[in-house]
Amino acid sequence: MFRLGSLHMYGFLFSAVITAALFIGLVRLFGGKGGRKQAAAIYRKPFSKGNVWGGLLFGIGWALGGACPGPMLALAGAGHVAALVMLGGALSGTLLYAWLRDSLPH
């Protein structure tokens, strides 16, 4: 996908975005209710540059590792060394973020 050798994953992701947008629109149109009979609401969140930087860092790690996070866990469980290294990087990044979270700009 990241080498642009095959575009089928882009089609898969695009169809997921279209499906989500369609159902969000239907919920808004018909005033859908949640499991507790409360109106379903979708709130706009403020823009944060941190989301852009975090997304880029996540995407770069994903591209360099060559596997998405779900299969990474399965491969690490099977003992594949590369997946264990990726898992170590993911856990290290998570811990680093938790440690720096309060000092990062919002």
Secondary structure, DSSP 8 states (H G I E B T S, - for coil): -TTSS--HHHHHHHHHHHHHHHHHHHHHHHT-B-TTS-B---------HHHHHHHHHHHHHHHHHTS-HHHHHHHHHTT-HHHHHHHHHHHHHHHHHHHHGGGS--
